[in-house]
Amino acid sequence: MNQSPSPQSDAGLGYTVLIADDDPRLRTLLIWTLEMGQYRVLAAVDGLDALAQAREHQPDLFVLDVGMPGMNGIDVCRQLREDQVIAPILILTGFGSEEDKVAGLEAGADDYQTKPFGTKELLARVNALLRRTNVYAGESAGDAFITGDLRVDFDQHLAYKAGRPLDLTPTEFNILAFLARSPGEVQASRAILQKVWGPAYRDEVHLLRVNVARLRRKIEDVASDPRFVLTHSRVGYSLAGEVPASV
């Protein structure tokens, strides 16, 4: 973890990142790295402190360590999503901790960073998460797409079910928006990963699978029997072009 982030980067200007880690050395490194990236940093020493600061300051992004004692990063992530927080969440996991990665993603995290890590690598992931928050998934293709009682509003970066706005995270919306650009067409998993997360994520199929499952829980009447986001075995996903409105 001895790479130095570029001091010229201004990607973080105007953004606030909340980090939560009980290890003072790692917390100091995270603060230094993010401040070098021009981010404003809030530091929490445990999960409860992170939740208290989140409710007070409403940061733009969270970096949560999975291994905190008491209320760990996964618990914090889950609580933030229950509190309707849609800001991106990056979890820090130990090397080879596949269970922690999956648990974090299922709890609502948008991405993960394995420890140990290079500072440039961490900044790249943070920058990418915030870019996905502000850039629509694809080129302009009309104001909105409607199928059944689901409306995807590209201009507002929002989705509605039966007229009610859905609390989608930026990653969930970008998956939905990407599929809505080509309704009825099957999009390969690798293509979705590359478009939504970036080229480095082309093989992270479990990342896509978990996020699609979360998306379905929010837009489908019955997540296990989807009408909108359809799975095409060993290929990818599609958004149904014509779906009757639910009764």
N, C-alpha and C positions, 0 to 999 in steps of 0.2 A: 504494500500500500504506500509506495514511495513516489508515485507519479504526481507531478505538480500540475494542477489545473491552470489553464491559460488565464492570466490576469486580464487579457484584453476582452474576454467574453462578456457580453452585456445581456445574455439571454435571460438572466434572472431579474433584470431591472423591473421593479414594480410588483414582484411576486413575493409572497411570504410562505416559507416552508416550516412546518413544525416537525421536529425530530423528537423521538422518544427512545432513550436507551439508558439502561442503568449503569453501564460501564463508562466511567468518567473519561477514560482515554479515548474510547471510540466516539463518545459524544463530542469531545473536543475536536477530533479529526473531522467529524461530520460538519460541525459548525464552521471550521476553517475552510473546508472544501466548498461548502455552499456559499459562504461569504465571498470567497474568491471568484465564484460564479455570479456575483452581484445579487444574490438572494438575501432577503431579510430572513433571519433565522430565529425561531422560537425553540427553546430546548426544554424538554420535559424529562424528569428523572425516572418516571414510572408511568404505568398505564392510567392511573387515576389523575395524575398531574396532566397527562396528555389530553384527556377528555375535558378537564376543567379549562385548559388553555384553548382548546378547540372551540368550546362554546363561547368563550370570551372574545377570541380574536378572529375566528372563521378563516383560517389559513387557506392558501390556494392549493397546497399539496402536503401530504404527510409521508414521513419516513419512519417506519415503526419496526423496532427490533422484536423478533419473535420470542427471544429467550428471556424477556424481562420476568422477574419473579412476581407472584401475585397475579395481577391482571396483565397478561402478556400481550404481545402485539396483535395476535389473532383475535383475542377478546376485544381489544380496542377497536380493531377494524370492524368487527361485527357490530359493536355498539354504535360506531359512527354511521354505518349504513342504516341501522335501525332508527337513528336520529335524523334520517333523510339527508345526510351529508353526501354530496355527489363529487366532491373534490377528489382528484386522483390519490391513490394510496400505493406506496412502494413499501414492501416488507423486506427486512433483512433476515436471511436465513443462514444457517451453518452449511458448510460444504457437504453436498450429498444428502441434504435433508429433504428428500422428495416428499415425505409426508407433510412437513411444514409448508412446503411450497403449495401443495394441493389444498391443504387446510386454509391457508391464507387466501388463496384465490377464491375458494368456495365461500369464505367469509366476506368477500367483497373487494379484495385487493386487485389493483389493475396490473401490477407487475411485481417481480421480486428481484433482489440482488443477493447473490451468494457471497458470503464472507470466506476468506479475505477478498478484498476488491481493490482495484486501482481507483484513484480519485477521479481520473478522467472518465473511467467507465461509469462511475456513479453519476457524475454530472451529465453524461450523455443520456442516461436513463431518465433522470429528472427532467432534462430539457425536452426529451421526446414525449414524456407524459404530458407536459404542459402544452407542447405544440398540438398534441391530439385533442386537448381540451378546447383549443381555439380554432382549429382548422377542420372544416367539414370533410368527411370521408369521400372524396371524389370531386370531380369537376361539376360546375353548375349544370343542372339538368331539370330546371323548372322549380317552382316554389315548393311543391309538396307532392307526396305520393299517398294515395288512399287505397286501401283494400279492406273490405268489410268495415268493421268499426275501428280500424287502426289507421291513424294518420301520421305520416312522417313529414315534418316540416323542416326542409333543408335550410331555409333562411334563418329560422329561429333556433335551429339546432335542438329541436324538441320533438317529442313523440306524444301522441294522444290516443287513449283508448276510450271509446264511447264518449268522446268530448272532454275527458279528464286528462290533464297532463300526467305523464309517467315520470317517476323519479329514476331516470336512467343515468348511470355514470357516463362520462365522456367515452370510455371504451365501449360500453354497451351500445350507446347511440351510434358510434362510428361503424360498428358491425352492422347494425340495422340499416343505417343509411347506405352503406356500401352495397348491401343486398338489394335495397330498394331502388338503386340506380338501374338495376337490370332485373326487374321482377319476372319470376318464372324461369330464369336462367340459373343453372347450377354453377356456383363459384367454388373452385377448388380450395381446399383448406389452406394450402400454401399461398394462394393468391390473396386470400383474406388476411392471413397473418402478415404478409408483406405489405399490404395496403394499410392496415390498421396499426400494426406495431412497427414495421420496418423490415428491411431485408435480413437483418441479423436474427429475426424470429421465425424464419420460414419453416423450421422444423419443430417448433414448439407447439405441437398439435394439442397437447393437454391444456395449454393456456387458452386456446380457442375453445376447446370443448367445455371448460369450466365457465367461461364467459357466456357462451351460448346458453348453457343451462340456467345461468342467472338471468339472462335476458328473457328466456321463456317463462320463468316464474313471474315476470312482470307484465308480459304482453299477452300471454296465452290464458284462456279460460281454464284449461287443464294442461299443466306443463308437460305431463307425460304423454299427452295426446295432442301435439301441436297442430294448429291450423295455419299459422303464419310462417314461422321459421322451420323449414323442413330439412331433414337429414337425408343425404344421399350416401349410402354406405361406401366407405373407402374412397370417396371422392370429395365431398364437401357439403355445402348448404345452399339453399335457395329461399327466397321470400315468395310465397304464393302470390300470383298476380291477381287472382280473383277469389275472394273469400266472402261468402254470405255473412252479413252482420249477425252477431250472436243474438239469440232471443232472450 
